[in-house]
Structure formats: structure tokens, C-alpha cells
Amino acid sequence: REVKSENVIRFLEHNIIYRFGVPHRITSDNGLAFKSEKIFKFAAKYKIQWNYSTWYYPQANGLAEAFNKTLFKILKKTMTKYKRDWHDRLFESLWAYRVTVR
């Protein structure tokens, strides 16, 4: 599915800002959904510093890449034989990540 700026903004407001407060900084890749005029206005509205990782070099965004790898492993373990239900398992997987001693 295509990621749209409107969906990114809605996700950030409902799942990050309304729960935890406004972040000082967000780092994302250079996807079109993150470089739109709507995202620029959203970041300005909340005074969020938006940083972008280096093109074609995901290692520059190492913490996010490491987290994504770990989350993917957890999701694979919790999914049923039907791979399309991953979104139903996302919050359960995030909870498992947060409570695991590292």
C-alpha cells in the first residue's frame, strides 16, 4: 500500500503526540510521504525538527534500522499462517519489545 502524508500525520498525531507529547525531532527516510508540503506544515505547526537519513545508505539511520529488524522478527513469530494480519499484531509486538529486558 502507498504511504500518504495524510496517513503519516494522522498516525503521528493519534499514536505519538496525543499519547506521549510532541517530539523534539523526527528522523525518517526520504520517502515522498515525508517530504511533502503537508509534512513541512505539520512539522512547523508542532515545532518538530524533521531530519532525513542519507539516500541509499540506510545504515546512517542505524537505530531505526536495528529496531525495524527486531520488530520484524517479533511480528514473524506472532503472525498466523495468513501474513495479511500483521497490522493486527503490531501493537502486541510493540508491547513485547517494550517489556523485554535487553
N, C-alpha and C positions, 0 to 999 in steps of 0.2 A: 504494500500500500504506500502511496505517496505521502510524505510528511509535508504538512502545510503550516505556514506561520501561525494561522489562527489556532490550530491544534496545539502547537508548541506553547503559545501564550496561554491558552485555556489550561493546559496541563501545569504550567509553572504557577499560575495563579491559584488553582484549586489544590494542587498537591504539594507545593513548596511554600509560596508566600502566605496563603491563608492558614497553613499549619505551623510553619516554623518562622515566619517573618521574611523580610526582604533580604536576599543575599547581597553581599557587597560586590561579588564578582561571579560571573558565569564563564566557563570555558567550553567551547563547542568546536565541532569541526566546521568546515567551510561550506556546508550544505546550503542550498538555496533557501531553505526554510529559515535558516539562521541569519541570513544576510539581506533580508527584505526590509523595506521601509517600515513595515508594521513592527518588526522586531526592534529596529532602531528607535522608534517612538515609544515602544513598550519599555525598553531599557532606560530611555531618558525620563519617562514618567516616574519610574521607581528609583532612578539614580543608580542603576546597576552598571558596573563596568563589564563590558562583554569582550572577552578575549577569544581569539581563534587559534586553533592549533595549526601547525605547518602543513601545507599542501603535500600530499603523497608521502607523509612521514608520520604515521600515527604514533610512533614511539615518543614523539615530542609531547604527546598527551598521555604520558605513561600511567599516571594514577587511574585515569578514567579507563584506559585500555585494560589495565590489570583488573579493575573492578568488573568491567563488562565480561571479561573472560571467566571470572569466578561466578558471576551471576548466571552466565550461560550454562556453566556446569551444574549449578543448583537447579536451574529450570529443567535441564535434561533429565535430572533424577526425579523430579516431581511430576513431569508431564505423563499423561496417559499415552496409550498407543496412538491416539489421534493428536497429531502435532499442532493442530489448529487451536487448541485450547490454552496455548502458552499464556495469553493475556489473563486468563482466569487464575493462573498460578503465579502471576508476577508478584502480587503483594505478599503471598505466602513465602515465596522465595526471598524477597527482600527482608522479611521478618527473620527468616532462618539465617540470613547473612548477618543481620544486626546483632543477634543473640549468640552467635558462635564466637567462642574465645579464640583469638588468633595470637 
